[in-house]
Every structure is written in structure tokens, then in C-alpha cells.
Amino acid sequence: MKTLVTKIAGESKYIWPDDAVVTIGSDMTAAPQFFIADMNESNAMIVENVTPPEDWKGCKYLLSNGVWSLNPNWGDPNNPPPIPDKP
């Protein structure tokens, strides 16, 4: 597999099979089936030949030097925190 990560934090945003053609350009990333307008050569990079965790979801994991770790800032979008009552 390959993943598109942010350069600063190493946040894994997308994953694809190794044979997928993903091109990072100066203004966006071209991926199979879609474009990623907010990720480009200034803020993102492709890491190839990785094995993502079984429960991988976009932004849930960080990847640094081939080591996956849970992103402490990730929240499950399927289980959002409760909205506080208005005073």
C-alpha cells in the first residue's frame, strides 16, 4: 500500500494499493478517481510499501519513519462528542 501524509505531522490522509498512480503537483494531488486540492508538494508526500493498521481511517494514524501511531487529535466522526446544552 501507499499513503499520502502531511509533511509536518505525518498524518496519513489517504491510502491506495501500490500500483495506484498518485501524483503530487505544485497546486494539488491527482489520485485515482479524484483530486485533492488541499494537499500538494509543499505540504504532502507519498510513502510507499506500507502496511496500514487494520482499523486505518483517514487522519486516525500518524506515520513516522515507518512506524504507525494513533493521532492524539483524531476523533471518530461516527461517534462525535455530545453537544452541550445551552445555558
C-alpha positions in Angstrom: 0.0 0.0 0.0 0.9 3.7 -0.3 -0.3 6.6 1.8 -0.5 10.3 1.4 0.8 12.0 4.5 1.2 15.6 5.7 4.9 16.6 5.8 4.8 18.3 9.2 2.8 15.8 11.3 2.9 12.7 9.2 -0.8 12.4 9.3 -2.0 9.6 7.0 -4.9 11.1 5.0 -5.4 8.5 2.2 -4.2 5.0 1.3 -4.1 3.2 -2.1 -2.7 0.0 -3.5 0.9 0.1 -4.5 0.0 0.1 -8.2 -2.3 3.2 -8.0 -1.0 6.2 -9.8 -0.9 9.2 -7.4 0.9 12.4 -8.5 1.6 15.3 -6.2 1.8 18.6 -8.0 2.6 22.2 -7.1 -1.1 23.0 -6.6 -2.9 19.7 -5.9 -2.6 15.9 -5.8 -4.1 13.8 -8.5 -5.4 10.4 -7.2 -7.4 7.7 -8.9 -11.0 8.9 -9.3 -10.5 12.4 -7.7 -8.2 15.4 -7.0 -7.1 16.5 -3.5 -6.9 20.3 -3.7 -5.5 21.0 -0.3 -2.5 18.6 -0.5 0.4 19.5 -2.8 4.2 19.2 -3.0 4.6 21.9 -0.3 2.7 20.1 2.4 2.3 16.4 1.5 4.3 13.4 0.4 3.7 9.8 -0.6 5.1 6.9 1.4 5.1 3.6 -0.4 5.3 0.0 0.7 3.5 0.5 4.0 1.1 -1.8 5.8 -1.6 0.3 7.4 -3.2 -0.7 10.7 -6.3 -2.9 10.2 -8.6 -0.2 11.6 -7.0 2.6 9.5 -9.2 5.6 8.8 -8.1 8.9 7.2 -6.3 11.1 9.8 -6.5 8.4 12.6 -2.9 7.5 12.3 0.5 9.2 12.1 3.3 7.7 10.2 6.9 8.5 11.1 10.0 6.6 9.9 7.8 3.6 9.0 6.1 3.5 12.5 2.3 4.0 12.8 0.9 5.7 15.9 -2.5 6.8 16.9 -3.2 10.5 16.2 -3.9 12.1 19.5 -6.1 14.8 17.8 -8.3 12.2 16.0 -12.0 11.9 16.9 -14.3 9.2 15.4 -16.7 11.0 13.1 -19.2 8.2 13.7 -19.1 8.9 17.4 -19.0 12.7 17.9 -18.8 14.2 21.4 -22.2 15.3 22.8 -23.2 18.9 22.2 -23.5 20.8 25.5 -26.9 22.2 26.5 -27.3 26.0 26.1 -27.4 27.9 29.4 
